[in-house]
Amino acid sequence: MSTPSSGAGRPQRPPRPVIELTVQSTEQLSPHLVRLVAGGPGFSAFVDNGKTDKYVKIRFPEHDVTRTYTVRHVDGVARTITLDFVVHGDEGIAGPWAANAKPGDPITFVGPGGAFVPDPTADVHLFAGDASALPAIGAALEALPADARGVAHLVVEDESEVLELAAPVGVELRWHFHSPAGSNPDVLAEAIAAAPWPQGRVQVFAHGERESMKAIRAVLKERDVAREDLSLSGYWAHGRTEDRFQAEKKEPIGQIPD
Ligand SMILES: Cc1cc2nc3c(=O)[nH]c(=O)nc-3n(C[C@H](O)[C@H](O)[C@H](O)COP(=O)(O)OP(=O)(O)OC[C@H]3O[C@@H](n4cnc5c(N)ncnc54)[C@H](O)[C@@H]3O)c2cc1C
């Protein structure tokens, strides 16, 4: 499963550049999702890796932490990147920062990382995720060939969080509702389990709250998904800061069984 990590024995990857941009504009996409477009001279250092799940690690030096966010869109002409932040209340660092961000605010990050692009030769595409994965799923849907078939199971808090996502006509968007976010890890897994499993080679991209990813993994174990057709990992964990979530990857609770 695609989990950004490094360790002993793995080939050393070149250091990713530090990129300093400024917020150019902000947009409230839905009550819990804020879009920031960032650009400036530092854009020259941004190397698009072509992955639809490309992500950056935003630095918050005053807290001595980083937070991980998907690059929803790169505009090489305007020389900007677009990031969509879940605003999940007053808790945390990145969410409240994004909710209050204004044009001119600095944003510094390292990246991008990322590993996924939809395989146009797959017979069927299955996506699953919560609001934190909407940027990655939205980018992947846009990258699909026009004749692609599949389904995207998306869980958000309520109808007001539904976004208009561009997708091929053969890819159905199924929105599920549960509030607060991450409090029921079974919503997506039950939706996948309840639907007839498609014929043919299915490529899966499932990301979001960690426990919900474990539940999806358990369902997929009973389906015929080749390991190389599966991109599945936690993006956050209910009740954990990102620092704790990342640290728990080394503990049994933080691991999603293969
Ligand atoms: C590769 C990758 C890509 C990601 N892409 C995105 C993205 O594009 N957009 C995005 O919004 N997130 C994305 N995330 C998730 C994001 O990094 C986490 O949600 C992160 O914890 C947010 O940091 P914070 O400072 O706001 O909250 P933290 O300080 O980390 O956490 C504070 C509290 O808020 C809770 N919390 C954290 N995230 C959420 C949430 N989404 N909903 C409800 N409660 C939450 C925590 O459980 C904790 O209790 C991505 C994560 C990864 C690993």
PDBQT file of the ligand as one rigid body, heavy atoms in Angstrom, charges set to zero:
ROOT
HETATM    1  C1  LIG A 301      -0.488  12.056   1.915  1.00  0.00    +0.000 C 
HETATM    2  C2  LIG A 301      -1.535  12.875   2.681  1.00  0.00    +0.000 A 
HETATM    3  C3  LIG A 301      -2.303  13.793   1.989  1.00  0.00    +0.000 A 
HETATM    4  C4  LIG A 301      -3.275  14.560   2.679  1.00  0.00    +0.000 A 
HETATM    5  N1  LIG A 301      -4.019  15.475   1.978  1.00  0.00    +0.000 NA
HETATM    6  C5  LIG A 301      -4.913  16.256   2.643  1.00  0.00    +0.000 A 
HETATM    7  C6  LIG A 301      -5.659  17.263   1.953  1.00  0.00    +0.000 A 
HETATM    8  O1  LIG A 301      -5.457  17.502   0.749  1.00  0.00    +0.000 OA
HETATM    9  N2  LIG A 301      -6.571  17.992   2.653  1.00  0.00    +0.000 N 
HETATM   10  C7  LIG A 301      -6.780  17.775   4.001  1.00  0.00    +0.000 A 
HETATM   11  O2  LIG A 301      -7.622  18.469   4.609  1.00  0.00    +0.000 OA
HETATM   12  N3  LIG A 301      -6.083  16.824   4.683  1.00  0.00    +0.000 NA
HETATM   13  C8  LIG A 301      -5.158  16.079   4.032  1.00  0.00    +0.000 A 
HETATM   14  N4  LIG A 301      -4.423  15.146   4.722  1.00  0.00    +0.000 N 
HETATM   15  C9  LIG A 301      -4.725  14.944   6.148  1.00  0.00    +0.000 C 
HETATM   16  C10 LIG A 301      -4.047  15.996   7.042  1.00  0.00    +0.000 C 
HETATM   17  O3  LIG A 301      -2.645  15.888   6.937  1.00  0.00    +0.000 OA
HETATM   18  C11 LIG A 301      -4.489  15.710   8.496  1.00  0.00    +0.000 C 
HETATM   19  O4  LIG A 301      -5.887  15.839   8.603  1.00  0.00    +0.000 OA
HETATM   20  C12 LIG A 301      -3.793  16.567   9.544  1.00  0.00    +0.000 C 
HETATM   21  O5  LIG A 301      -3.933  15.915  10.795  1.00  0.00    +0.000 OA
HETATM   22  C13 LIG A 301      -4.387  17.963   9.673  1.00  0.00    +0.000 C 
HETATM   23  O6  LIG A 301      -3.594  18.715  10.561  1.00  0.00    +0.000 OA
HETATM   24  P1  LIG A 301      -4.214  19.750  11.632  1.00  0.00    +0.000 P 
HETATM   25  O7  LIG A 301      -3.057  20.534  12.130  1.00  0.00    +0.000 OA
HETATM   26  O8  LIG A 301      -5.372  20.472  11.026  1.00  0.00    +0.000 OA
HETATM   27  O9  LIG A 301      -4.778  18.826  12.799  1.00  0.00    +0.000 OA
HETATM   28  P2  LIG A 301      -3.905  17.957  13.879  1.00  0.00    +0.000 P 
HETATM   29  O10 LIG A 301      -3.166  18.845  14.796  1.00  0.00    +0.000 OA
HETATM   30  O11 LIG A 301      -3.082  16.965  13.131  1.00  0.00    +0.000 OA
HETATM   31  O12 LIG A 301      -5.071  17.212  14.655  1.00  0.00    +0.000 OA
HETATM   32  C14 LIG A 301      -5.900  17.882  15.632  1.00  0.00    +0.000 C 
HETATM   33  C15 LIG A 301      -7.197  17.106  15.812  1.00  0.00    +0.000 C 
HETATM   34  O13 LIG A 301      -7.970  17.219  14.614  1.00  0.00    +0.000 OA
HETATM   35  C16 LIG A 301      -8.348  15.931  14.144  1.00  0.00    +0.000 C 
HETATM   36  N5  LIG A 301      -8.370  15.930  12.678  1.00  0.00    +0.000 N 
HETATM   37  C17 LIG A 301      -7.306  15.959  11.834  1.00  0.00    +0.000 A 
HETATM   38  N6  LIG A 301      -7.699  15.928  10.558  1.00  0.00    +0.000 NA
HETATM   39  C18 LIG A 301      -9.050  15.866  10.579  1.00  0.00    +0.000 A 
HETATM   40  C19 LIG A 301     -10.030  15.799   9.562  1.00  0.00    +0.000 A 
HETATM   41  N7  LIG A 301      -9.720  15.780   8.252  1.00  0.00    +0.000 N 
HETATM   42  N8  LIG A 301     -11.341  15.749   9.940  1.00  0.00    +0.000 NA
HETATM   43  C20 LIG A 301     -11.675  15.758  11.248  1.00  0.00    +0.000 A 
HETATM   44  N9  LIG A 301     -10.791  15.814  12.261  1.00  0.00    +0.000 NA
HETATM   45  C21 LIG A 301      -9.481  15.872  11.930  1.00  0.00    +0.000 A 
HETATM   46  C22 LIG A 301      -7.295  14.988  14.709  1.00  0.00    +0.000 C 
HETATM   47  O14 LIG A 301      -7.780  13.663  14.802  1.00  0.00    +0.000 OA
HETATM   48  C23 LIG A 301      -6.980  15.608  16.048  1.00  0.00    +0.000 C 
HETATM   49  O15 LIG A 301      -7.921  15.179  17.000  1.00  0.00    +0.000 OA
HETATM   50  C24 LIG A 301      -3.452  14.373   4.066  1.00  0.00    +0.000 A 
HETATM   51  C25 LIG A 301      -2.643  13.451   4.760  1.00  0.00    +0.000 A 
HETATM   52  C26 LIG A 301      -1.701  12.711   4.063  1.00  0.00    +0.000 A 
HETATM   53  C27 LIG A 301      -0.840  11.714   4.837  1.00  0.00    +0.000 C 
ENDROOT
TORSDOF 0
